[in-house]
C-alpha cells in the first residue's frame, strides 16, 4: 500500500543527503502509508500527537497511539513498513500520551543512531508535536544537523499513482450520489441545512459508514453567497443554491459543485448558468499535458468577463488528494505545467451578493491524450420533477 510513494520519497531524501526523517503533517502520513485515522469525531483525546512517520534511512515506521494500532496494522505487513504504538488511555496511571510518545521517539532515534551515522535529520517542523520538540535540542543522534523538510513531498504528490486514482474515483462516486440527493432536496421551503443533511445521508448510506463531508451550501440571497456552511436560511421559490461537496474516504478528498434552483430558474439565472457552463467546458478542453495553469485560468476567466459578468474572486481550479486543495492550482500567473497523472478540478462562477450565484465544478484526470472527466453529477438547472 503506497509503496510507490515511499520509493519516491526515499529517492528524494537520499538525493538531498538526508539520513533519517520525521514526518508529522497528516497529509504526509496518509500519502506515505495509506493510513488515515478517523476524523469524524476529531483528534484522539488520549494521543500525544496525531500519527507520525519515522524514516531511518531504509524503513518507514508509523507511530500511533495504542487505540489506533488495530486500524494501522495493515501497514506493518509492508516490506518497508512497521507500526509502533504507545500508551494512550489507561486506568492504572495518569493519562500522559505526550510523555509516552516522547519516550517512544527517543527509543526510535537511539536505535537509528546505533545503526548508522546520521549527519542530516529531516523534520516536518511546522507540524511537529510538542511531545517531540523537546528532544530536538538533546537528541541521541547528537551532532547531526536538523533540516526542515516542510513542503518537500508536495511536488511528489501532484502526479497520482494508480492506487490513488482508485481512491479518488470512489470519492467522486460518493459526491455524485450526494448531488443527486441535494437536487431532490433543493425545493422551496427547505433550508440549506435540510439539503445538506439529505446529501450527507445519501453518502453515508452508500458508503455504509460515517463519512466526513465539506464544503459549501449557500442560498443566493446571502450577503456572502460564494461559500459557507449550511445554516437555516430557507429556500424561497426561484432562489439559487450553490452546493459544493467534498467527501473524505480512505484519507483522500473529492470536490464538486452544482447550482440548483428551487422551482423554475429565471431568465437571468439561465443566462448566468449558460456562461458558467461554457467557461467550464472551455477549461476542460484545455486540460492536457504541457498546458500552463495560468493560461487556463486566463482563458476561463475571459469567458466570464467577456459575457459582461464580474470575475469570480477565487481560483479557477486546483487538485485534490490527501488534502482538499493541492498543487497544481489553476490561478493567475501560475507557470505550473500539467502532466499526465494529475487530477484537476475546475470551478468557475458568477456571483451577485444578496441575489443569486452560480458555480459549477467537475474533476478531470489528465492523460496523455487529454483529460478524462471523473465527476458525472447533473449540473443542469432543470427543475426537480
C-alpha positions in Angstrom: 0.0 0.0 0.0 1.5 3.3 -1.2 4.8 1.6 -1.9 5.4 3.9 -4.9 5.1 7.0 -2.7 7.7 5.7 -0.3 10.1 4.8 -3.1 9.9 8.3 -4.5 10.4 9.7 -1.0 13.5 7.6 -0.4 15.0 8.7 -3.6 14.3 12.4 -2.8 15.7 12.2 0.7 18.8 10.3 -0.3 19.4 12.7 -3.2 19.4 15.6 -0.7 21.6 13.6 1.7 19.0 13.2 4.5 19.9 10.2 6.6 16.7 10.0 8.7 13.4 11.9 8.8 10.4 12.5 11.0 7.1 13.3 9.1 4.4 15.0 11.1 1.9 16.5 8.7 -1.4 14.5 8.4 -1.1 14.7 4.6 2.4 13.2 4.6 1.3 10.4 6.9 -1.6 9.3 4.7 0.4 9.8 1.4 3.3 7.7 2.7 1.4 4.9 4.4 -2.2 4.9 3.2 -3.3 5.1 6.9 -5.9 7.7 7.7 -7.2 7.9 11.3 -10.9 8.5 11.8 -11.6 12.2 11.6 -15.3 12.4 12.1 -15.0 12.8 15.8 -11.9 14.9 15.9 -8.4 14.3 17.4 -7.9 11.3 19.7 -8.1 12.8 23.3 -5.6 10.3 24.6 -2.9 10.7 21.9 0.3 12.6 22.5 0.0 13.8 18.9 -1.5 12.8 15.6 0.1 9.9 13.8 3.8 10.3 12.8 6.2 8.5 10.5 9.8 7.9 11.3 12.2 7.0 8.4 15.5 5.5 9.5 17.1 5.8 6.1 15.6 2.5 5.0 12.3 1.7 6.6 9.2 3.7 7.4 7.7 3.3 10.9 4.1 4.5 11.5 3.7 5.8 15.1 0.2 5.8 16.6 -1.5 5.8 19.9 -2.5 2.3 21.0 -6.2 3.0 20.3 -5.3 3.2 16.6 -3.0 0.3 16.4 -5.5 -2.2 15.1 -6.6 0.2 12.3 -2.9 0.7 11.2 -2.0 -2.9 11.4 -2.0 -3.4 7.5 0.9 -1.1 7.2 3.0 -3.5 9.4 2.7 -6.1 6.6 4.5 -3.8 4.1 8.1 -4.9 3.2 9.4 -1.5 4.1 7.0 -0.6 6.9 6.5 -1.1 10.6 3.9 0.1 13.1 4.7 1.0 16.7 2.2 2.3 19.3 2.4 4.0 22.7 0.1 4.0 25.7 -2.8 6.4 25.5 -5.8 5.5 27.6 -5.2 3.7 30.9 -6.9 3.0 34.2 -3.7 2.3 36.2 -1.8 5.5 35.7 -2.5 9.2 34.9 -3.2 9.9 31.3 0.0 11.1 29.7 0.1 10.3 26.0 2.7 13.0 25.3 5.3 11.6 27.6 4.7 8.0 26.3 5.1 9.3 22.8 8.3 11.2 23.7 9.8 8.1 25.2 9.0 6.1 22.1 10.5 8.7 19.8 13.7 8.7 21.9 13.9 5.0 21.5 13.5 5.1 17.7 16.1 7.8 17.4 18.5 6.0 19.6 18.1 2.8 17.6 18.8 4.7 14.4 21.9 6.3 15.9 23.3 2.9 16.9 22.6 1.5 13.4 24.1 4.3 11.3 25.8 7.7 11.4 23.2 10.3 10.6 24.6 13.7 9.6 21.3 15.3 8.4 18.0 14.7 10.0 14.9 15.9 8.1 11.9 17.2 10.1 8.5 18.4 9.0 8.8 21.2 11.6 5.5 23.1 11.0 3.5 20.1 12.2 6.0 18.8 14.8 4.1 17.9 18.0 5.1 19.4 21.4 5.9 15.8 22.5 8.8 15.8 20.1 10.1 19.4 20.2 12.0 19.0 23.5 14.1 16.2 22.0 15.4 18.4 19.2 17.9 20.1 21.5 19.1 16.9 23.2 18.9 14.1 20.6 20.6 10.8 20.9 21.6 11.5 17.3 23.9 14.1 18.7 26.0 16.1 16.3 23.6 15.8 13.3 22.1 18.8 11.5 18.4 19.3 11.7 17.0 20.1 8.3 13.4 21.4 7.7 11.7 19.4 5.1 8.4 21.2 5.1 6.8 21.0 1.7 9.3 18.6 0.2 6.6 16.0 -0.5 4.1 18.4 -2.1 5.6 18.3 -5.6 5.7 14.5 -5.5 2.0 14.4 -4.6 0.9 16.2 -7.8 1.1 13.1 -10.0 -1.2 10.4 -8.7 -0.5 6.7 -8.6 -2.9 4.1 -9.9 -3.8 3.3 -6.3 -4.6 6.9 -5.5 -6.8 7.2 -8.6 -8.9 4.3 -7.4 -9.4 6.0 -4.0 -10.2 9.3 -5.7 -12.7 7.7 -8.1 -14.6 6.2 -5.1 -14.8 9.7 -3.5 -16.1 11.2 -6.8 -18.7 8.4 -6.9 -19.9 9.5 -3.5 -20.1 13.1 -4.4 -22.2 12.2 -7.5 -24.6 10.4 -5.1 -24.6 13.4 -2.8 -25.5 15.8 -5.6 -28.4 13.6 -6.8 -29.8 13.8 -3.2 -29.2 17.5 -3.0 -31.0 18.2 -6.2 -34.1 16.4 -4.9 -34.0 18.2 -1.6 -33.5 21.7 -3.0 -37.1 22.7 -3.0 -38.9 25.9 -1.9 -39.4 25.7 1.9 -36.4 23.6 2.6 -33.4 25.1 4.5 -29.8 25.0 3.5 -29.2 22.5 6.3 -32.0 20.3 5.1 -30.4 20.0 1.7 -27.0 19.3 3.2 -28.3 16.6 5.5 -30.1 14.9 2.6 -26.8 14.8 0.7 -24.8 13.6 3.7 -27.4 10.8 4.5 -27.2 9.6 0.9 -23.4 9.5 1.0 -23.2 7.6 4.3 -25.9 5.1 3.2 -23.9 4.4 0.0 -20.6 4.1 1.9 -22.1 2.1 4.8 -20.2 4.2 7.3 -19.8 7.8 8.6 -18.1 10.0 6.0 -16.7 13.5 6.7 -18.1 16.0 4.2 -17.5 19.6 3.1 -17.7 22.4 1.8 -20.5 24.9 0.9 -24.3 25.1 0.8 -25.4 28.7 0.4 -28.6 30.3 -0.9 -28.2 33.1 -3.4 -29.7 35.9 -1.2 -27.0 35.6 1.4 -24.7 38.7 1.6 -21.7 36.3 1.3 -23.1 33.9 -1.2 -19.9 32.4 -2.6 -19.4 29.8 0.1 -20.2 28.9 3.7 -21.6 26.2 5.9 -25.3 25.4 5.6 -27.5 27.3 8.1 -31.2 27.7 8.5 -31.7 30.0 5.5 -34.9 29.0 3.8 -35.1 28.5 0.0 -37.9 30.6 -1.5 -39.4 29.9 -4.9 -36.8 30.8 -7.5 -33.8 31.0 -5.1 -30.5 29.6 -6.3 -28.4 27.3 -4.0 -24.7 26.6 -4.6 -23.9 23.1 -3.3 -20.1 22.5 -3.3 -19.4 19.0 -1.9 -16.3 17.1 -0.8 -16.1 13.6 0.8 -13.1 12.2 2.6 -12.7 8.4 2.3 -9.5 6.4 2.7 -7.8 9.6 3.6 -8.5 11.2 0.2 -10.7 14.1 -0.8 -13.1 14.7 -3.6 -14.6 18.0 -4.7 -17.5 19.0 -7.0 -20.2 21.7 -7.3 -23.5 22.4 -8.9 -26.1 25.1 -8.5 -29.8 24.3 -8.0 -32.9 26.5 -8.2 -36.0 26.0 -6.0 -38.5 25.7 -8.9 -38.1 27.5 -12.2 -34.9 29.3 -13.0 -35.3 33.0 -14.0 -34.0 34.1 -17.5 -31.1 35.9 -15.6 -30.2 32.7 -13.8 -30.4 30.7 -17.0 -28.1 33.2 -18.8 -25.5 33.1 -16.0 -25.6 29.3 -15.9 -25.1 29.1 -19.6 -21.9 31.3 -19.4 -20.5 29.4 -16.4 -21.2 26.1 -18.2 -19.3 27.5 -21.3 -16.4 28.6 -19.1 -16.2 25.1 -17.5 -16.3 23.4 -21.0 -13.6 25.7 -22.4 -11.4 25.0 -19.4 -11.9 21.2 -19.7 -10.9 21.4 -23.4 -7.6 23.0 -22.4 -6.6 20.3 -19.9 -3.7 18.3 -21.4 -0.1 17.5 -20.7 2.1 20.6 -21.3 -0.7 23.1 -20.6 0.2 26.0 -18.4 -2.0 26.6 -15.3 -2.0 30.4 -15.6 -3.1 30.3 -19.3 -6.0 28.0 -18.5 -7.0 30.4 -15.7 -6.8 33.4 -18.1 -8.9 31.7 -20.8 -11.7 30.5 -18.4 -11.9 33.9 -16.7 -12.1 35.5 -20.1 -15.3 33.7 -20.9 -16.9 35.2 -17.7 -15.7 38.8 -18.3 -16.3 38.6 -22.0 -20.0 38.0 -21.3 -20.1 41.1 -19.1 -20.1 39.4 -15.7 -17.8 40.2 -12.7 -14.8 37.9 -12.5 -15.0 35.4 -9.6 -12.7 36.2 -6.7 -11.2 32.8 -6.3 -9.1 30.2 -8.1 -10.3 28.7 -11.4 -9.2 25.3 -10.2 -7.0 23.1 -8.1 -6.0 19.5 -7.5 -7.1 17.2 -4.6 -5.5 14.2 -2.9 -4.8 13.7 0.8 -5.9 17.3 1.2 -8.8 19.2 -0.3 -6.6 21.7 -2.2 -3.3 20.6 -3.7 -0.9 21.7 -6.4 -1.2 22.4 -9.2 -3.5 25.3 -8.7 -5.2 27.0 -11.7 -4.6 30.6 -10.7 -3.4 33.8 -12.4 0.3 33.9 -13.4 0.9 30.3 -12.4 3.6 28.7 -14.5 2.9 25.2 -13.3 2.7 22.8 -16.3 0.2 20.0 -16.3 1.4 16.4 -16.8 -0.3 13.1 -17.2 -1.5 11.6 -13.8 -2.6 14.9 -12.3 -6.2 15.4 -11.1 -7.6 18.8 -11.8 -10.8 20.5 -10.5 -12.3 23.4 -12.5 -14.9 25.7 -10.8 -15.8 29.0 -12.5 -18.7 31.0 -11.1 -20.7 34.2 -11.2 -22.0 35.8 -8.0 -24.3 38.7 -7.2 -24.5 39.3 -3.5 -27.9 39.2 -1.9 -29.4 38.0 -5.2 -28.1 34.9 -6.9 -25.0 32.9 -7.7 -23.9 30.1 -9.9 -20.8 27.9 -9.6 -20.1 24.6 -11.4 -17.3 22.2 -10.8 -16.0 19.0 -12.3 -12.9 16.8 -11.8 -10.6 15.6 -14.5 -7.8 13.1 -14.8 -5.0 14.4 -17.1 -3.9 11.6 -19.5 -1.5 11.6 -22.4 -4.5 12.2 -24.8 -6.1 15.0 -22.8 -8.4 14.7 -19.9 -11.0 12.2 -18.6 -13.9 13.5 -16.5 -14.2 11.9 -13.1 -17.4 13.6 -11.9 -20.8 12.8 -13.5 -23.3 14.8 -11.4 -26.1 16.6 -13.1 -25.3 20.3 -13.3 -28.3 21.5 -15.3 -30.9 24.0 -14.0 -33.7 21.6 -14.8 -36.4 21.8 -12.0 -37.0 18.8 -9.8 -39.9 16.7 -11.1 
